[in-house]
Amino acid sequence: MGVWPARGGRSREEHYHLRRLGVLMGLWAPFVAHAMTTGNTLGPYSIAVFLTLGALLSCSIWNVYFMKKPLVGEPVISAGISGAPCRDICGILGA
């Protein structure tokens, strides 16, 4: 895994992931435009709900994955989530 020194130390793998994620984010707009103009259309609040649910689901999956297998550095979680279930629930609720 080579490092590009002129790019602030980002690896080629990081650049690959950033480009891929940028393309995926750009694909959202055509789907929204299609959903708002054809057939049984969605309103702006419906689209906001779908975006929020998609982001919540996606983040809960990808955050755990990248904590276990980061692009650079040591894993944050090595043996999964270890601790009392009460603490996990409090962390999820933000308490």
C-alpha positions in Angstrom: 0.0 0.0 0.0 1.9 3.0 -1.3 1.6 6.5 0.1 1.4 9.6 -2.0 3.5 12.2 -0.1 2.1 15.2 -2.0 -1.4 14.3 -0.9 -1.0 14.6 2.9 -0.1 11.0 3.4 -3.3 9.4 2.0 -2.9 6.0 0.5 -4.1 4.8 -2.9 -6.7 2.7 -1.1 -8.2 5.7 0.6 -8.4 7.6 -2.7 -10.1 4.6 -4.3 -12.7 4.5 -1.5 -13.3 8.3 -1.7 -13.9 8.1 -5.4 -16.2 5.2 -5.2 -18.2 6.8 -2.4 -18.4 10.0 -4.4 -19.9 8.2 -7.3 -22.4 6.4 -5.0 -23.5 9.7 -3.5 -23.9 11.2 -6.9 -26.3 8.3 -7.9 -28.8 9.5 -5.2 -30.1 12.5 -7.2 -31.3 10.7 -10.3 -33.3 8.3 -8.1 -34.9 11.1 -6.2 -35.8 13.0 -9.4 -37.3 9.8 -10.9 -39.3 9.2 -7.7 -40.7 12.7 -7.6 -41.8 12.8 -11.3 -43.1 9.4 -12.3 -46.0 7.2 -11.2 -47.1 7.4 -7.6 -44.8 10.3 -6.7 -43.0 10.8 -3.3 -43.1 14.1 -1.6 -40.1 15.9 -0.1 -40.8 14.6 3.4 -41.1 11.0 2.2 -37.7 11.3 0.4 -36.2 12.8 3.6 -37.4 9.8 5.6 -35.9 7.3 3.0 -32.6 9.2 3.0 -32.5 9.2 6.8 -33.3 5.5 7.1 -30.8 4.6 4.4 -28.1 6.7 6.1 -28.9 5.1 9.5 -28.8 1.6 8.2 -25.6 2.3 6.1 -23.8 4.0 8.9 -24.6 1.2 11.4 -23.0 -1.3 9.1 -20.1 0.6 7.7 -19.0 2.2 11.0 -18.6 -1.2 12.6 -16.8 -2.6 9.5 -14.3 0.3 9.4 -13.7 0.2 13.2 -12.7 -3.4 12.8 -10.7 -3.0 9.5 -9.6 0.7 9.2 -7.9 1.9 6.0 -5.0 3.3 8.0 -3.9 2.5 11.5 -4.9 -0.1 14.1 -8.4 -1.5 14.6 -10.5 0.3 17.1 -12.5 -2.7 18.1 -10.6 -6.0 18.0 -12.9 -8.5 19.6 -16.3 -6.9 18.8 -18.4 -5.0 21.3 -17.5 -6.1 24.7 -19.3 -4.7 27.7 -22.5 -4.8 29.6 -25.6 -4.6 27.4 -26.9 -1.7 29.5 -23.8 0.4 28.5 -24.4 -0.5 24.8 -28.0 0.6 25.1 -27.0 3.8 26.9 -24.4 4.5 24.2 -26.9 4.0 21.4 -29.5 6.3 23.1 -26.8 8.9 23.7 -27.1 8.9 27.5 
